[in-house]
Amino acid sequence: MKETAATLSPPGAARIDDAHGTGTLDTVLSEDAEKKLISRVTWRLVPLIFVAWFINYLDRANIGFAALQMNQELGMGPEMFGFAAGIFYLGYILFEVPSNMLMHRFGASTWLARIMFTWGIVSVGMAFVQTPQQLYAARLLLGIVEAGFFPSVLYYLALWFPARHLGKAISQVYSANIVSLIIGSPISALIISHFHEKGGFSGWRWMMILEGAPAILLGVIAFFYMVNRPSEARWLSPAERNWLVRTMASEQASAAAKGSATFRKALTAPMVWLLGLLYCCIGIGFFGVSTWLPQVIRQLTDLSIMEIGFVSAIPFILGAIAMIANARHSDRTMERRWHLTGSLIVGTAGLAASGLTSSMPLVSFTFICIAAAGIVGSLSVFWTIPPTFLAGAGAAGGMALINAISGLAGFFAPWLVGVARARTHDFTLALYGLALSVAVAVLLAAFLPYAKAQGPRAD
């Protein structure tokens, strides 16, 4: 709709120049039109990214289910398995920032397609390892080729979604991570059980092949389907495209004025390192639970592999619900600090209570579910904070560094849980350690200086 004067605009409407850029008329985007635009962008971008993220985390985390057969076949104890699970993150950490620098150079769509294609190849290749050492090498290589996927996706979303819609968009995409743990667990268990010894391959090897191959196809699809930024979106009307370009440019300029817009500034910004430490503490709790959960359940119960798969999904179903609800309320109120801190308090209490009640399997598992809701519920809110002070190349580098620092959690959490279990023969001490880490995250989150989101509230 076009108006000759801004006074004719409905309350909350956004103005942009007309499609021809003459500046003689104002194009008004009403609140309803803005919602329709965001809905169109969401349906265009989110489904493909959601599926890619789902496969990404499935390929990364399925080693937890592979362990139910793989450990015995390869002759691996708890410490060796913990090291194999964690070494992925060494490659991930080392190549995270370089990968995002290349992403900023070649474009998010091209680089994301490359990441998907190569991680699919490596994931399939893991089916053919014969020794623990070969597994270590394959996991390390998987971390190298996957490096940059997570922050590249977040950077990509921050190019398309205004601040008042970003939390919801991140939660929609990030929920793929959790969905992979919800339905990925039964899928992995089904493949391991049903395909075991088919063609002379163990079930866990078939799992690697069947869960890795889709990433190769997704890489090809992404290369031809994704566009880098709103200015290239021919599927938007000129008015919608101009409004989105100008809105995002304004927000990025504001972020650059408040913080860092170059790689160098982002990599030396204290706030980036603080957020990296915070996310690392959250990650220790998350990876410690998600990697070992199938074996925790096996120790607490006498369930079959298939039954473990379904039970393992329960904590992450609750986590997905908590994450989406927390993100939506945070967007609506434009408040980040206490939505993040409150979730982490719940996570801390749940882990500590689970350790305290470890002699009562059902009660202990109930508290693990509560912990998962708290920890997972914090994740999407956390990732709305970096775009408030990072922009352009600084956003690409800063988010990569935050994720790289948190990658230390991915290495140390599975390994240290394995060490604790090998020494004590149960998970009680490990659960206390995970609770302590998330408690540190609570303190850091409570004092974040960049916790207030930009922009008007989202209705």
N, C-alpha and C positions, 0 to 999 in steps of 0.2 A: 504494500500500500504506500502511496506517496502523498505527502502533505506539503503545503507551501509555508507552514509555520510550525515551529516546535510546540507552540501552545496547544495545537490540536492533537498532540500525542497523548495517548493514554498514560496514566501513572506507571512509572517503571519502564516505559518503552525506551528502546535504544535507537539512536539516530546514526545514520551513515550517509555518505554522499551517494548520489544516484549512480546507477550502474555504469554510466559513461564517464564518471569522474569529473563532470563539468563544475560541480559545486553550486550550480544554480538552483537545484532542488535538494530537499532532504528526503531520504528514504527512511521510513520509520519501521522498526521491527518491534512489534508489540510483544508483550510477555508470552502470549500464546504462540506467536510466530517464533520467538526464541526457543521455546520448549520444543516446537516442531523441528526446528533446525538442529538442536542438540540431539533429538531423537533420531533424525536422519543420519547425523554423523555417527551416533552410537551404533545403529544397525549396519552402517557401512563398514566400520572399523572393528568394533568389539568382537563380533562372532569369530572372525578369523584369528585374531590375537588370542581370544579365549581358548580356541582349540589348540593353537600352537603352544600356549602356556601350559595347557593340560598335558600335552604330550611331553613337553620339556620337563615338567616336574615328575611325570610318570617315569621317564627314562633315567632321571637322576636318582629317584627315591626307590625304584623297584628292587634295588639291591637288598633292602630290608626283607623282602619276601624271598628273593633268591637265596638268602642265607639259610632258609629252612631246609634246603637241599644242598646248596652250593658249599656251605662250610664243611660238611662231611666229605663231599666229593673231592674238594681241593685240599682237605686236611688243614682247615683253619680253625683256630680257637677264637675266643671273644676278642682278645687284643688284636689279633691279625685281622679279624673282620672289621673292627672299629677303625683300624688304620686304612683298610681298603675303602671303607665308606668315606673316610675323611680326606684321603689324598686327592680326591676330586677337587677339593677346594684350594689346594695349593696351586694347581694350574689355573683355576678360576681367578684366584687373587692376583697372580702374577700378570695375567693377560687382560684383566678387567678394564683398566684405564686405557692401555693401548688400543684395545678393541673399540672402546667408545670414541677415541680420537679418530679412528678410521671410519667409524659410523658417521661422525660429524662431517667428514670429508666426502664420503661416497653417498651419503643419504641413508636415512633410517630404513626405508623399504628395501633397498639393495642389500644393506648389511644384515638386516634381520633375515632375509631370504638365505643369505650365505650361511649364517649361523645355523638355521634350521636344517639345511641340506647336509652340512658337515657333521652335526651332532647325530643325525640319523644314521649316517654311515658308520660312525664310531660305535654307536649303541648296538647296531647289528653285529659289528665285529666282536663285541664283548662275549657273544655266544660261543666263540671258538677258543677262549682261553683255556689252558690246561694246567696252569700252576698259579699259586698265589702271586708270584712275581709278575706274571703276565697280566693278572687281574689288576695289580697296582698300576702297571704301565697304561692299561686301557682306561682305568678310571682317571688317571692323571691327564691323559690325552682328551678324554671327554670334557674335563674341566677347562682345558685350553680352548677347545673349539666352541664350547658353550659360553665362554666369557663374553660379557657385554650384552647378552640377551635381555636380562632383567632390567638394567638401567636404560637400555635402548628403548624398550617398550615404555617405560615410565617417561622418558624424554619425549617419545613420540606422542603419547597421550597429552603431555603438557603443551605440545604445539597445537593441539586441536580443541582442548576443552578449557573454557574459562575457569577461574579459580572456584567460582560458586558451584560448578558442576564437576570439578576434577575428582573430589573425594568419591563421589558415586561411580564415576568411570573407572577409577582405580580399583574400587571394591568389586565391580563387575568383572574386571579382568583378573584381579588377584584371586577371586573366588575359584578360578580354574585350578589354581594351586591346591586349594582345599578339596575341590571336587575330585581331583586326581587321587587324593588320599581317601576320599569317600568311596567312589566307584572303582578307583584304580586298585584298591586292595582286593575286592572280590574278583575283579578281572584278572589280576596277577595270580591270585589263588586258583582260579578256574583254569587258566592256561597251564600252570604248573601241574595241577592234578590231572587234567584231561589229556595233555599232550606228552606226559611223561613216558619216555622210552619210544615215542613215535619216531620212526626213521633212525633209531639208534641214538636219539638225542634226549638228554635229561629235560624235565619239565622247565627248569629255570633257564635253560639255553633257548628253548622255544619262546619263553617269555621275552628274552632280550631281542629276538628277531622280530616277533610280532608287534612288540611295543615300540621298537626303534624305526621300523620301515615307514610308518606314516609321516615321520618328520621329513624324510626325503621328498615325499610328494608335496608336503606343505611348503617346503622351500621353493619348489617350482611355482606353485600357485601364488605365493606371496610376491615373488619377483614380478609377476605380470599384473597382479591385482592391486597392490598397495601404492598409494601416492605419498610423496614426502611431506607435504604441508598444505594448508588450506588454499593457498593461492593457486595450486595445481588441481584443485578439485572441480572438474568440469561437471560433476554430477550435482553441484550446488548451483542455485540461480546466481546471477551476478550480484544481486543485492545481498543475498545470504553470504556469499563468498567475501564480499567487501567488508560486511559487518564483522565477520569472524576474523578476517585478517587484521582489521584495525583493533578489534578488542584484544586479540592475542598480542599484537605489537605493543599496545598500551600497557598491558600487564607485564610483559617481558621488560619493557623500559623501566617500569616501576621496580621490578625485581633487581634489575641491573644497577639502578641508582642506590638501592639499599644494600647490595652485596656484591656479587661477582658475576661478570659476563665473559671472562676469558678463562682458558684452562689454567694459566699460571695463578691467577687470583683465586680460583676455586680450590686448587690443590694446596694453597697456603692459608685458606680461610679457617680460623679456629672452629667456626660453627660446623663446617663440614666434618672435621675430625671428631667433634663432640657427638654429632649425629651418627657417625660411623661407630663410635664406642657404644652409644646407646643401642644401635641396631645389632651390634655384636652381642651385647648382653641379652637382648630379646632372642636372638638367633640361637644362643646356647640352649635356652629353654626349648625353643621350637625344634631344633634338629636333634637334641637329645631325646625328645619324646618321639618324634615322627620316625626316626631311623630305627629305634629299638622297640617300638610299640608291639610289633608282632611277637618278638621274643619275650617281652614283658608279659603279654597275654598268655603265651605258652607256659611261662613259669607259674602264673597264677591259676591256670586252668588245665584241663586235659582235652581241650578242643582239637578238632581236626584242622588241617590247613585251610579248607574251605570255610569252616566256622570262624577261624581266626580272622580270615579276610573280611567277613561281614562285621564282626565285633570291632575290628580295627577302624571301621568307618565311623562308628558312633561319635567319638570325640570330635572329629572333623566336621560332621554334620552340624553339631552344636557350634563349632568354631565359625563355619560359613554363615550361619544365621546371625551370630554375634557380630561378625565383621561387617556384613551388609547393614544391619540395624545401626551399629555404631557410626559407620561412615555417613549414612543418610542423616542421622540426627546431628552429627558434627557439621555437615554441609548446611543444614537448615539453620543452625544457630551460629555458624561461622566461628565455632570455638574448637580448638585443637588440643590445648594443653591437658585439660582434665578428662577429655574423652580418651586420650592416650594413657594418661597416668592411671585412671580408674580401671581400665582394662588390664593393665599390668599388675595392679594390686590384686585383682581376682586371680590372675595367673600365678602370682607368687603364693598366695594362700592355698590354691589348689594343689600345687606341687608339694608344698610342705606338708599339707594334710595327707596327701597320698603316701608320702614316705612314712609318716607317723602311723598310718593304718595299714601298712604293707602286710601285716599278718592276717588281715581280713580282706580277701581278694575282691569281693563285690564292692565294699566300701572304698577301698583303695582305687579301684577302677573308676568309680563315680567321681572321685576327686580329680583323677586324670582328665575326665571329661570336662569338669569345671575349669581346670587349668588350661585346657586347649581352647575353651571358649574365650578366656581372658587373653591369652597370648595371641591367638589368631585374630581376635576382635580388635587388637591394637594395630595390625599391620597396615591396613589401607589408610587409616588416619595418619600414621607416621609418614607415609609417602606424599601426603599433601603439603608437608612442611618445606622440603627443599625448594620447590618452585617459588616460594615466597621471597627467596633471596638469591636464587641462581637463575641465570638466563643465558640463552645462546650456547656458545661453546662451554661456558662455565657450568651450565646445567648438565651438559653431556659429561664433562669431566668430573664435576662434583658428585653427581649421583653415582657415577661409576666408582669413585673413590669410597663413598659411603658403603656401597655394596661390597667392594673389595675388602674393606676393613671387617665388615660383618662376615665375610667368607672365612675368617679365622674361626668363627663359631662352628661353621660347617665342618672344619677339620678337627678341631679340638673336642667338640661335644661328643660325637660318636666314639672317638678314641678314648676319651676319659671315662665315659660311661662303661666302655668295654674293660678298661683297667679296673674300675671300681667293682664291676661285677666279678672279674676274675679273682680279685682279692677277697671279696666278701661273700661271693656265691649268691647274691641277690641284688636287687636294684634300690634298696633303701637309701644307702649312702649317696648313690647317684642322684636320686630324686631331691635330696636335701641340697646337693651341690647345684642342681638346676634351679631350685627355688632361690638360692642365694644370688645367682646371676641375674635372675629377673628382678629381684629386690633392688639390685644396683640400678637396673634400668628404670625402676620406679623413681628413684632419687634423681636421676639425670632428667627424666621426662618432666618432673615437677618444676624444674628450674630452667626449662628451655626459654631463651629470649625471643625466639621466632615462632611462637605457638599460636598467634592470632592470625587467622586467614584474611586474605584480601577480599574486597568486593562486597556488594550487598548480599543479604541473606537469600538463600534459595528457598522458594516457597514450595 
